[in-house]
Amino acid sequence: MDTVKLAPDTSGDKKLALWAANKVSVFVIFKLSGESGGSTPCVIDEFSPEVLRLKWSLEPSDTVRGELVISLQGASRIVSDIDVRALVSGSNLIDPNEAFVLVTVPSGDRYWLAMMRPSELDDA
């Protein structure tokens, strides 16, 4: 019996592209394979079918202090819900009614992204 390999679901791409184009502030929560993870406010600096590049600063300035580059080869990107009450930090920075985009890469690492402020872009 032949195994059919399905293409990853990329239904979250429209939301990621909109956030990237408008440089809106987003909050990323990540869980790496194993038990490590974290979260930070950031902006999407680059988004394409191949890569998602997130950048943030540690102080209010234009100087980039941190960067996370996620390879999207074989990754799914779907609009998803997350239990905001389960977050260790950042729950006061996001709207619990806002949809998240869940990025899951082949290694099992997961990244949830959500807008940090109420969105006037939802109607766009």
Chimera marker file (.cmm) of the C-alpha trace (Angstrom):
<marker_set name="trace">
<marker id="1" x="0.000" y="0.000" z="0.000" r="1" g="1" b="0" radius="0.5"/>
<marker id="2" x="1.401" y="3.382" z="-1.019" r="1" g="1" b="0" radius="0.5"/>
<marker id="3" x="1.634" y="6.126" z="1.580" r="1" g="1" b="0" radius="0.5"/>
<marker id="4" x="0.233" y="9.454" z="0.475" r="1" g="1" b="0" radius="0.5"/>
<marker id="5" x="2.135" y="12.409" z="1.875" r="1" g="1" b="0" radius="0.5"/>
<marker id="6" x="-0.173" y="15.355" z="2.441" r="1" g="1" b="0" radius="0.5"/>
<marker id="7" x="1.054" y="18.908" z="2.011" r="1" g="1" b="0" radius="0.5"/>
<marker id="8" x="1.213" y="20.889" z="5.251" r="1" g="1" b="0" radius="0.5"/>
<marker id="9" x="-1.808" y="23.066" z="6.035" r="1" g="1" b="0" radius="0.5"/>
<marker id="10" x="-0.889" y="26.701" z="5.362" r="1" g="1" b="0" radius="0.5"/>
<marker id="11" x="-4.254" y="28.335" z="6.108" r="1" g="1" b="0" radius="0.5"/>
<marker id="12" x="-2.545" y="30.730" z="8.554" r="1" g="1" b="0" radius="0.5"/>
<marker id="13" x="-0.410" y="32.299" z="5.813" r="1" g="1" b="0" radius="0.5"/>
<marker id="14" x="-2.904" y="35.087" z="5.070" r="1" g="1" b="0" radius="0.5"/>
<marker id="15" x="-2.836" y="36.293" z="8.685" r="1" g="1" b="0" radius="0.5"/>
<marker id="16" x="0.979" y="36.016" z="8.916" r="1" g="1" b="0" radius="0.5"/>
<marker id="17" x="1.399" y="37.951" z="5.645" r="1" g="1" b="0" radius="0.5"/>
<marker id="18" x="-0.944" y="40.703" z="6.857" r="1" g="1" b="0" radius="0.5"/>
<marker id="19" x="0.902" y="41.040" z="10.179" r="1" g="1" b="0" radius="0.5"/>
<marker id="20" x="4.275" y="41.091" z="8.399" r="1" g="1" b="0" radius="0.5"/>
<marker id="21" x="3.205" y="43.669" z="5.793" r="1" g="1" b="0" radius="0.5"/>
<marker id="22" x="1.860" y="46.011" z="8.482" r="1" g="1" b="0" radius="0.5"/>
<marker id="23" x="4.713" y="45.395" z="10.986" r="1" g="1" b="0" radius="0.5"/>
<marker id="24" x="2.178" y="44.967" z="13.785" r="1" g="1" b="0" radius="0.5"/>
<marker id="25" x="3.370" y="43.907" z="17.216" r="1" g="1" b="0" radius="0.5"/>
<marker id="26" x="2.841" y="40.217" z="17.834" r="1" g="1" b="0" radius="0.5"/>
<marker id="27" x="3.489" y="37.936" z="20.770" r="1" g="1" b="0" radius="0.5"/>
<marker id="28" x="5.203" y="34.610" z="20.124" r="1" g="1" b="0" radius="0.5"/>
<marker id="29" x="5.029" y="31.621" z="22.450" r="1" g="1" b="0" radius="0.5"/>
<marker id="30" x="7.255" y="28.701" z="21.518" r="1" g="1" b="0" radius="0.5"/>
<marker id="31" x="7.720" y="25.148" z="22.704" r="1" g="1" b="0" radius="0.5"/>
<marker id="32" x="10.741" y="23.353" z="21.389" r="1" g="1" b="0" radius="0.5"/>
<marker id="33" x="10.946" y="19.577" z="21.168" r="1" g="1" b="0" radius="0.5"/>
<marker id="34" x="11.596" y="18.497" z="24.713" r="1" g="1" b="0" radius="0.5"/>
<marker id="35" x="10.525" y="20.805" z="27.501" r="1" g="1" b="0" radius="0.5"/>
<marker id="36" x="12.202" y="24.108" z="26.626" r="1" g="1" b="0" radius="0.5"/>
<marker id="37" x="10.330" y="27.122" z="25.360" r="1" g="1" b="0" radius="0.5"/>
<marker id="38" x="9.612" y="30.760" z="25.965" r="1" g="1" b="0" radius="0.5"/>
<marker id="39" x="7.754" y="33.835" z="24.810" r="1" g="1" b="0" radius="0.5"/>
<marker id="40" x="8.429" y="37.425" z="23.743" r="1" g="1" b="0" radius="0.5"/>
<marker id="41" x="6.815" y="40.423" z="22.049" r="1" g="1" b="0" radius="0.5"/>
<marker id="42" x="8.188" y="40.891" z="18.526" r="1" g="1" b="0" radius="0.5"/>
<marker id="43" x="7.449" y="41.844" z="14.923" r="1" g="1" b="0" radius="0.5"/>
<marker id="44" x="7.508" y="39.660" z="11.842" r="1" g="1" b="0" radius="0.5"/>
<marker id="45" x="10.494" y="40.976" z="9.917" r="1" g="1" b="0" radius="0.5"/>
<marker id="46" x="10.201" y="38.499" z="7.042" r="1" g="1" b="0" radius="0.5"/>
<marker id="47" x="7.596" y="35.990" z="5.960" r="1" g="1" b="0" radius="0.5"/>
<marker id="48" x="7.681" y="33.738" z="2.915" r="1" g="1" b="0" radius="0.5"/>
<marker id="49" x="6.835" y="30.094" z="2.189" r="1" g="1" b="0" radius="0.5"/>
<marker id="50" x="10.437" y="29.294" z="3.172" r="1" g="1" b="0" radius="0.5"/>
<marker id="51" x="11.097" y="31.373" z="6.300" r="1" g="1" b="0" radius="0.5"/>
<marker id="52" x="9.524" y="33.250" z="9.201" r="1" g="1" b="0" radius="0.5"/>
<marker id="53" x="11.898" y="35.800" z="10.775" r="1" g="1" b="0" radius="0.5"/>
<marker id="54" x="10.905" y="37.409" z="14.073" r="1" g="1" b="0" radius="0.5"/>
<marker id="55" x="12.784" y="40.348" z="15.629" r="1" g="1" b="0" radius="0.5"/>
<marker id="56" x="12.542" y="42.151" z="18.956" r="1" g="1" b="0" radius="0.5"/>
<marker id="57" x="14.402" y="44.662" z="21.101" r="1" g="1" b="0" radius="0.5"/>
<marker id="58" x="15.085" y="44.466" z="24.804" r="1" g="1" b="0" radius="0.5"/>
<marker id="59" x="14.577" y="48.186" z="25.315" r="1" g="1" b="0" radius="0.5"/>
<marker id="60" x="12.247" y="50.664" z="23.623" r="1" g="1" b="0" radius="0.5"/>
<marker id="61" x="14.478" y="51.541" z="20.686" r="1" g="1" b="0" radius="0.5"/>
<marker id="62" x="14.909" y="50.802" z="17.002" r="1" g="1" b="0" radius="0.5"/>
<marker id="63" x="17.991" y="48.663" z="17.641" r="1" g="1" b="0" radius="0.5"/>
<marker id="64" x="17.332" y="44.983" z="17.023" r="1" g="1" b="0" radius="0.5"/>
<marker id="65" x="18.386" y="42.924" z="20.037" r="1" g="1" b="0" radius="0.5"/>
<marker id="66" x="16.970" y="39.505" z="19.242" r="1" g="1" b="0" radius="0.5"/>
<marker id="67" x="16.003" y="37.413" z="16.276" r="1" g="1" b="0" radius="0.5"/>
<marker id="68" x="14.361" y="34.040" z="15.747" r="1" g="1" b="0" radius="0.5"/>
<marker id="69" x="14.458" y="32.483" z="12.277" r="1" g="1" b="0" radius="0.5"/>
<marker id="70" x="12.094" y="29.565" z="11.654" r="1" g="1" b="0" radius="0.5"/>
<marker id="71" x="12.466" y="27.420" z="8.542" r="1" g="1" b="0" radius="0.5"/>
<marker id="72" x="9.005" y="26.801" z="7.109" r="1" g="1" b="0" radius="0.5"/>
<marker id="73" x="10.057" y="23.866" z="4.902" r="1" g="1" b="0" radius="0.5"/>
<marker id="74" x="7.408" y="21.214" z="5.605" r="1" g="1" b="0" radius="0.5"/>
<marker id="75" x="5.830" y="23.331" z="8.378" r="1" g="1" b="0" radius="0.5"/>
<marker id="76" x="2.100" y="23.765" z="8.904" r="1" g="1" b="0" radius="0.5"/>
<marker id="77" x="0.697" y="27.231" z="9.616" r="1" g="1" b="0" radius="0.5"/>
<marker id="78" x="-2.877" y="27.159" z="10.838" r="1" g="1" b="0" radius="0.5"/>
<marker id="79" x="-5.231" y="29.514" z="12.645" r="1" g="1" b="0" radius="0.5"/>
<marker id="80" x="-5.694" y="27.986" z="16.085" r="1" g="1" b="0" radius="0.5"/>
<marker id="81" x="-6.819" y="28.557" z="19.648" r="1" g="1" b="0" radius="0.5"/>
<marker id="82" x="-4.570" y="28.395" z="22.695" r="1" g="1" b="0" radius="0.5"/>
<marker id="83" x="-5.461" y="28.278" z="26.374" r="1" g="1" b="0" radius="0.5"/>
<marker id="84" x="-4.217" y="31.741" z="27.379" r="1" g="1" b="0" radius="0.5"/>
<marker id="85" x="-4.671" y="30.853" z="31.071" r="1" g="1" b="0" radius="0.5"/>
<marker id="86" x="-1.920" y="28.248" z="30.654" r="1" g="1" b="0" radius="0.5"/>
<marker id="87" x="0.665" y="30.866" z="29.622" r="1" g="1" b="0" radius="0.5"/>
<marker id="88" x="3.421" y="31.504" z="32.131" r="1" g="1" b="0" radius="0.5"/>
<marker id="89" x="3.909" y="35.075" z="30.940" r="1" g="1" b="0" radius="0.5"/>
<marker id="90" x="2.438" y="37.481" z="28.451" r="1" g="1" b="0" radius="0.5"/>
<marker id="91" x="-1.229" y="36.737" z="29.035" r="1" g="1" b="0" radius="0.5"/>
<marker id="92" x="-1.797" y="40.416" z="29.839" r="1" g="1" b="0" radius="0.5"/>
<marker id="93" x="-0.237" y="41.408" z="26.487" r="1" g="1" b="0" radius="0.5"/>
<marker id="94" x="-2.668" y="39.566" z="24.218" r="1" g="1" b="0" radius="0.5"/>
<marker id="95" x="-6.390" y="39.523" z="23.644" r="1" g="1" b="0" radius="0.5"/>
<marker id="96" x="-7.675" y="36.068" z="24.671" r="1" g="1" b="0" radius="0.5"/>
<marker id="97" x="-10.337" y="36.355" z="21.958" r="1" g="1" b="0" radius="0.5"/>
<marker id="98" x="-7.770" y="36.944" z="19.211" r="1" g="1" b="0" radius="0.5"/>
<marker id="99" x="-6.983" y="34.000" z="16.951" r="1" g="1" b="0" radius="0.5"/>
<marker id="100" x="-3.479" y="32.572" z="17.058" r="1" g="1" b="0" radius="0.5"/>
<marker id="101" x="-1.443" y="31.218" z="14.187" r="1" g="1" b="0" radius="0.5"/>
<marker id="102" x="0.142" y="27.908" z="15.166" r="1" g="1" b="0" radius="0.5"/>
<marker id="103" x="3.327" y="27.038" z="13.280" r="1" g="1" b="0" radius="0.5"/>
<marker id="104" x="4.440" y="23.411" z="13.643" r="1" g="1" b="0" radius="0.5"/>
<marker id="105" x="7.739" y="22.386" z="12.069" r="1" g="1" b="0" radius="0.5"/>
<marker id="106" x="8.727" y="18.788" z="11.199" r="1" g="1" b="0" radius="0.5"/>
<marker id="107" x="10.986" y="18.520" z="14.287" r="1" g="1" b="0" radius="0.5"/>
<marker id="108" x="7.899" y="18.981" z="16.485" r="1" g="1" b="0" radius="0.5"/>
<marker id="109" x="8.765" y="22.524" z="17.580" r="1" g="1" b="0" radius="0.5"/>
<marker id="110" x="5.645" y="24.688" z="17.878" r="1" g="1" b="0" radius="0.5"/>
<marker id="111" x="5.204" y="28.459" z="17.732" r="1" g="1" b="0" radius="0.5"/>
<marker id="112" x="1.989" y="30.347" z="18.507" r="1" g="1" b="0" radius="0.5"/>
<marker id="113" x="1.735" y="33.954" z="17.292" r="1" g="1" b="0" radius="0.5"/>
<marker id="114" x="-0.988" y="36.463" z="18.168" r="1" g="1" b="0" radius="0.5"/>
<marker id="115" x="-1.452" y="40.199" z="17.735" r="1" g="1" b="0" radius="0.5"/>
<marker id="116" x="-0.604" y="42.153" z="20.858" r="1" g="1" b="0" radius="0.5"/>
<marker id="117" x="-3.290" y="44.795" z="20.409" r="1" g="1" b="0" radius="0.5"/>
<marker id="118" x="-6.896" y="44.853" z="19.237" r="1" g="1" b="0" radius="0.5"/>
<marker id="119" x="-6.871" y="44.613" z="15.496" r="1" g="1" b="0" radius="0.5"/>
<marker id="120" x="-8.325" y="47.116" z="13.117" r="1" g="1" b="0" radius="0.5"/>
<marker id="121" x="-6.845" y="44.863" z="10.417" r="1" g="1" b="0" radius="0.5"/>
<marker id="122" x="-9.316" y="41.993" z="10.896" r="1" g="1" b="0" radius="0.5"/>
<marker id="123" x="-11.710" y="43.597" z="8.438" r="1" g="1" b="0" radius="0.5"/>
<marker id="124" x="-8.994" y="44.057" z="5.816" r="1" g="1" b="0" radius="0.5"/>
<link id1="1" id2="2" r="1" g="1" b="0" radius="0.2"/>
<link id1="2" id2="3" r="1" g="1" b="0" radius="0.2"/>
<link id1="3" id2="4" r="1" g="1" b="0" radius="0.2"/>
<link id1="4" id2="5" r="1" g="1" b="0" radius="0.2"/>
<link id1="5" id2="6" r="1" g="1" b="0" radius="0.2"/>
<link id1="6" id2="7" r="1" g="1" b="0" radius="0.2"/>
<link id1="7" id2="8" r="1" g="1" b="0" radius="0.2"/>
<link id1="8" id2="9" r="1" g="1" b="0" radius="0.2"/>
<link id1="9" id2="10" r="1" g="1" b="0" radius="0.2"/>
<link id1="10" id2="11" r="1" g="1" b="0" radius="0.2"/>
<link id1="11" id2="12" r="1" g="1" b="0" radius="0.2"/>
<link id1="12" id2="13" r="1" g="1" b="0" radius="0.2"/>
<link id1="13" id2="14" r="1" g="1" b="0" radius="0.2"/>
<link id1="14" id2="15" r="1" g="1" b="0" radius="0.2"/>
<link id1="15" id2="16" r="1" g="1" b="0" radius="0.2"/>
<link id1="16" id2="17" r="1" g="1" b="0" radius="0.2"/>
<link id1="17" id2="18" r="1" g="1" b="0" radius="0.2"/>
<link id1="18" id2="19" r="1" g="1" b="0" radius="0.2"/>
<link id1="19" id2="20" r="1" g="1" b="0" radius="0.2"/>
<link id1="20" id2="21" r="1" g="1" b="0" radius="0.2"/>
<link id1="21" id2="22" r="1" g="1" b="0" radius="0.2"/>
<link id1="22" id2="23" r="1" g="1" b="0" radius="0.2"/>
<link id1="23" id2="24" r="1" g="1" b="0" radius="0.2"/>
<link id1="24" id2="25" r="1" g="1" b="0" radius="0.2"/>
<link id1="25" id2="26" r="1" g="1" b="0" radius="0.2"/>
<link id1="26" id2="27" r="1" g="1" b="0" radius="0.2"/>
<link id1="27" id2="28" r="1" g="1" b="0" radius="0.2"/>
<link id1="28" id2="29" r="1" g="1" b="0" radius="0.2"/>
<link id1="29" id2="30" r="1" g="1" b="0" radius="0.2"/>
<link id1="30" id2="31" r="1" g="1" b="0" radius="0.2"/>
<link id1="31" id2="32" r="1" g="1" b="0" radius="0.2"/>
<link id1="32" id2="33" r="1" g="1" b="0" radius="0.2"/>
<link id1="33" id2="34" r="1" g="1" b="0" radius="0.2"/>
<link id1="34" id2="35" r="1" g="1" b="0" radius="0.2"/>
<link id1="35" id2="36" r="1" g="1" b="0" radius="0.2"/>
<link id1="36" id2="37" r="1" g="1" b="0" radius="0.2"/>
<link id1="37" id2="38" r="1" g="1" b="0" radius="0.2"/>
<link id1="38" id2="39" r="1" g="1" b="0" radius="0.2"/>
<link id1="39" id2="40" r="1" g="1" b="0" radius="0.2"/>
<link id1="40" id2="41" r="1" g="1" b="0" radius="0.2"/>
<link id1="41" id2="42" r="1" g="1" b="0" radius="0.2"/>
<link id1="42" id2="43" r="1" g="1" b="0" radius="0.2"/>
<link id1="43" id2="44" r="1" g="1" b="0" radius="0.2"/>
<link id1="44" id2="45" r="1" g="1" b="0" radius="0.2"/>
<link id1="45" id2="46" r="1" g="1" b="0" radius="0.2"/>
<link id1="46" id2="47" r="1" g="1" b="0" radius="0.2"/>
<link id1="47" id2="48" r="1" g="1" b="0" radius="0.2"/>
<link id1="48" id2="49" r="1" g="1" b="0" radius="0.2"/>
<link id1="49" id2="50" r="1" g="1" b="0" radius="0.2"/>
<link id1="50" id2="51" r="1" g="1" b="0" radius="0.2"/>
<link id1="51" id2="52" r="1" g="1" b="0" radius="0.2"/>
<link id1="52" id2="53" r="1" g="1" b="0" radius="0.2"/>
<link id1="53" id2="54" r="1" g="1" b="0" radius="0.2"/>
<link id1="54" id2="55" r="1" g="1" b="0" radius="0.2"/>
<link id1="55" id2="56" r="1" g="1" b="0" radius="0.2"/>
<link id1="56" id2="57" r="1" g="1" b="0" radius="0.2"/>
<link id1="57" id2="58" r="1" g="1" b="0" radius="0.2"/>
<link id1="58" id2="59" r="1" g="1" b="0" radius="0.2"/>
<link id1="59" id2="60" r="1" g="1" b="0" radius="0.2"/>
<link id1="60" id2="61" r="1" g="1" b="0" radius="0.2"/>
<link id1="61" id2="62" r="1" g="1" b="0" radius="0.2"/>
<link id1="62" id2="63" r="1" g="1" b="0" radius="0.2"/>
<link id1="63" id2="64" r="1" g="1" b="0" radius="0.2"/>
<link id1="64" id2="65" r="1" g="1" b="0" radius="0.2"/>
<link id1="65" id2="66" r="1" g="1" b="0" radius="0.2"/>
<link id1="66" id2="67" r="1" g="1" b="0" radius="0.2"/>
<link id1="67" id2="68" r="1" g="1" b="0" radius="0.2"/>
<link id1="68" id2="69" r="1" g="1" b="0" radius="0.2"/>
<link id1="69" id2="70" r="1" g="1" b="0" radius="0.2"/>
<link id1="70" id2="71" r="1" g="1" b="0" radius="0.2"/>
<link id1="71" id2="72" r="1" g="1" b="0" radius="0.2"/>
<link id1="72" id2="73" r="1" g="1" b="0" radius="0.2"/>
<link id1="73" id2="74" r="1" g="1" b="0" radius="0.2"/>
<link id1="74" id2="75" r="1" g="1" b="0" radius="0.2"/>
<link id1="75" id2="76" r="1" g="1" b="0" radius="0.2"/>
<link id1="76" id2="77" r="1" g="1" b="0" radius="0.2"/>
<link id1="77" id2="78" r="1" g="1" b="0" radius="0.2"/>
<link id1="78" id2="79" r="1" g="1" b="0" radius="0.2"/>
<link id1="79" id2="80" r="1" g="1" b="0" radius="0.2"/>
<link id1="80" id2="81" r="1" g="1" b="0" radius="0.2"/>
<link id1="81" id2="82" r="1" g="1" b="0" radius="0.2"/>
<link id1="82" id2="83" r="1" g="1" b="0" radius="0.2"/>
<link id1="83" id2="84" r="1" g="1" b="0" radius="0.2"/>
<link id1="84" id2="85" r="1" g="1" b="0" radius="0.2"/>
<link id1="85" id2="86" r="1" g="1" b="0" radius="0.2"/>
<link id1="86" id2="87" r="1" g="1" b="0" radius="0.2"/>
<link id1="87" id2="88" r="1" g="1" b="0" radius="0.2"/>
<link id1="88" id2="89" r="1" g="1" b="0" radius="0.2"/>
<link id1="89" id2="90" r="1" g="1" b="0" radius="0.2"/>
<link id1="90" id2="91" r="1" g="1" b="0" radius="0.2"/>
<link id1="91" id2="92" r="1" g="1" b="0" radius="0.2"/>
<link id1="92" id2="93" r="1" g="1" b="0" radius="0.2"/>
<link id1="93" id2="94" r="1" g="1" b="0" radius="0.2"/>
<link id1="94" id2="95" r="1" g="1" b="0" radius="0.2"/>
<link id1="95" id2="96" r="1" g="1" b="0" radius="0.2"/>
<link id1="96" id2="97" r="1" g="1" b="0" radius="0.2"/>
<link id1="97" id2="98" r="1" g="1" b="0" radius="0.2"/>
<link id1="98" id2="99" r="1" g="1" b="0" radius="0.2"/>
<link id1="99" id2="100" r="1" g="1" b="0" radius="0.2"/>
<link id1="100" id2="101" r="1" g="1" b="0" radius="0.2"/>
<link id1="101" id2="102" r="1" g="1" b="0" radius="0.2"/>
<link id1="102" id2="103" r="1" g="1" b="0" radius="0.2"/>
<link id1="103" id2="104" r="1" g="1" b="0" radius="0.2"/>
<link id1="104" id2="105" r="1" g="1" b="0" radius="0.2"/>
<link id1="105" id2="106" r="1" g="1" b="0" radius="0.2"/>
<link id1="106" id2="107" r="1" g="1" b="0" radius="0.2"/>
<link id1="107" id2="108" r="1" g="1" b="0" radius="0.2"/>
<link id1="108" id2="109" r="1" g="1" b="0" radius="0.2"/>
<link id1="109" id2="110" r="1" g="1" b="0" radius="0.2"/>
<link id1="110" id2="111" r="1" g="1" b="0" radius="0.2"/>
<link id1="111" id2="112" r="1" g="1" b="0" radius="0.2"/>
<link id1="112" id2="113" r="1" g="1" b="0" radius="0.2"/>
<link id1="113" id2="114" r="1" g="1" b="0" radius="0.2"/>
<link id1="114" id2="115" r="1" g="1" b="0" radius="0.2"/>
<link id1="115" id2="116" r="1" g="1" b="0" radius="0.2"/>
<link id1="116" id2="117" r="1" g="1" b="0" radius="0.2"/>
<link id1="117" id2="118" r="1" g="1" b="0" radius="0.2"/>
<link id1="118" id2="119" r="1" g="1" b="0" radius="0.2"/>
<link id1="119" id2="120" r="1" g="1" b="0" radius="0.2"/>
<link id1="120" id2="121" r="1" g="1" b="0" radius="0.2"/>
<link id1="121" id2="122" r="1" g="1" b="0" radius="0.2"/>
<link id1="122" id2="123" r="1" g="1" b="0" radius="0.2"/>
<link id1="123" id2="124" r="1" g="1" b="0" radius="0.2"/>
</marker_set>
